Amino acid sequence: MDTDILIVGGGFTGAALAAALSDGRRRITVLEARAGKNPRFAGELIHPTGVDVLDRYGLLAPLAATAGTPALGFAVVRSTGAPATLLPYAEIPGGRPEGLAIEHHTMVAKLRQLAAARPGIELRTGIRVADVVRDDARVVGVRTEEGEVFRARLTLTAEGRHSKLRGLLGIVEQAKLLSFTAAVLAEETTLPHPGYGHIFLGAWGPILAYGIGDGQVRMCLDLPAATEGGAKGASAVTERLRIDYAPHVPEPLRSAMLRSLAMRPPEMAANQAIRTKRCVAPGIALVGESGGCSHPLTAAGMTICLTDVQILAEELAPIELAPYAVDAALERYQRRRYRFVRAREVLTDALYEVFRGSEDSTRAIRHGIFRYWDGSQRARASSMALLSGAESGLPQFLSEYVRVVHQSVSGVVRGQVNDPSLRGRVRSLRGISTKALEKLSYVVDGVREGALR
Ligand SMILES: Cc1cc2nc3c(=O)[nH]c(=O)nc-3n(C[C@H](O)[C@H](O)[C@H](O)COP(=O)(O)OP(=O)(O)OC[C@H]3O[C@@H](n4cnc5c(N)ncnc54)[C@H](O)[C@@H]3O)c2cc1C
């Protein structure tokens, strides 16, 4: 079968991509492995930068009419019972003041329906792609597990983080299991600051909680990577959440969480960091999580997927799908994509480390972050601009990090955090400078990589 653009994977990215590329002229075929819904728990909170993309391609209004609720920003609770620090999107100058929180499977089903209704799009489910088809070194289509061949002028793979084609293309990844998310649906309840995504600190890992509409609050509780799976593991996880995590959650959410745990086990999902340095090859590109992923703490995943979608749509719209023009457009996509993605990856790694770590250095930086945020609206807005993708550069990340380090150092010097003895202060300052140098080296690597592309 021949088509213009073949999209492998009809999940969140694949469905949005098909809709954004549809121009009534090009034939677009989407091949989705699953006939029914994907049982895996996945993202639901989309930053305003991602919502802008949904809006731009006419997907926001029908999605919002189906389900979900506006997301106003983050409320971070630094320790059990402490007041929240509010980080509203509305403080980012010139940005959309609201993101979107929406149940993942409902959202994907709606996106698929919207894509399939656009001219030129054919969405086929229950077809798993097993290999690429090449003409010399160029990818010219795919072969399914049943052996059927689909040929296309351009292939885009949106298979998600466990992309099979990524390996077949020889694209090397760095992958690390960071932790697990236990997802709990708390019903008939509310959050201290309705509309805000809450991050509660104090347990082993951060607890992310956000409303998804109809009095439902989704809780994503971060558990160690060594957590045991299977049926035995599930009851141990429930017990651990009840004993070690619930005390850090305020009422009435805590009771709703415990009711939910008494009725059903949490859904478990692995939190991985997967990095790639290349996402294109002649005739093909990786899109969305096929190109990598980070810990879900900063809820950046789908905003990255949607930014990929927008960049590709912009690069492909003005060209004919001739091989040389396609490959040049894909190179531009690769360059623009990593510029956006690298800052998100470094920020997510840094925040996850600081929100979880128990060493003197991370405690001091955690103290510094809250001092920084409490100090001014400009500080909160700058951090949120980075977090939400409104600001995307590595230099911006670095300048924010330096400001936080400055606050951390002054907290230590004044003896406000950790052991205030001279020896304790020196130990904390050494730890902060080691962390700062580590982040600096990531940023330098990222900037160098961008300059070399
Ligand atoms: C615990 C957790 C919480 C998260 N929370 C957030 C959040 O709050 N906000 C946020 O922005 N992001 C979040 N994310 C990330 C978000 O879920 C992902 O960024 C997003 O789902 C990626 O979409 P995708 O379409 O690229 O991949 P997927 O959602 O994995 O979809 C891939 C699709 O491709 C299909 N497929 C796979 N292989 C093949 C094949 N060989 N042939 C055909 N089809 C195939 C699959 O069936 C699937 O439908 C979270 C992730 C996790 C794990």
The ligand as a Gaussian input file, in Angstrom:
#p B3LYP/6-31G(d) Opt

LIG

0 1
 C        3.694000       7.762000      35.195000
 C        3.714000       8.786000      34.101000
 C        3.128000      10.024000      34.287000
 C        3.196000      10.986000      33.277000
 N        2.637000      12.205000      33.490000
 C        2.721000      13.160000      32.539000
 C        2.091000      14.414000      32.692000
 O        1.421000      14.683000      33.702000
 N        2.218000      15.325000      31.702000
 C        2.906000      15.055000      30.550000
 O        3.009000      15.926000      29.684000
 N        3.453000      13.840000      30.336000
 C        3.375000      12.888000      31.290000
 N        3.891000      11.646000      31.055000
 C        4.520000      11.382000      29.746000
 C        3.413000      11.093000      28.693000
 O        2.631000      10.001000      29.112000
 C        4.084000      10.789000      27.368000
 O        4.891000      11.914000      27.004000
 C        3.111000      10.517000      26.230000
 O        2.169000       9.534000      26.563000
 C        3.921000      10.039000      25.025000
 O        3.042000       9.855000      23.952000
 P        3.514000       9.018000      22.676000
 O        2.340000       8.979000      21.780000
 O        4.797000       9.575000      22.187000
 O        3.819000       7.563000      23.236000
 P        2.768000       6.502000      23.782000
 O        1.749000       7.181000      24.622000
 O        3.576000       5.412000      24.407000
 O        2.042000       5.970000      22.484000
 C        2.716000       5.130000      21.558000
 C        1.667000       4.431000      20.686000
 O        2.342000       3.685000      19.669000
 C        1.788000       2.385000      19.605000
 N        2.871000       1.496000      19.127000
 C        3.993000       1.152000      19.800000
 N        4.759000       0.360000      19.040000
 C        4.110000       0.205000      17.864000
 C        4.420000      -0.518000      16.681000
 N        5.546000      -1.219000      16.547000
 N        3.528000      -0.466000      15.648000
 C        2.392000       0.277000      15.752000
 N        2.051000       0.951000      16.861000
 C        2.901000       0.920000      17.908000
 C        1.333000       2.090000      21.025000
 O        0.330000       1.079000      21.045000
 C        0.822000       3.451000      21.471000
 O       -0.526000       3.638000      21.129000
 C        3.846000      10.684000      32.057000
 C        4.429000       9.418000      31.868000
 C        4.377000       8.479000      32.878000
 C        4.999000       7.135000      32.656000

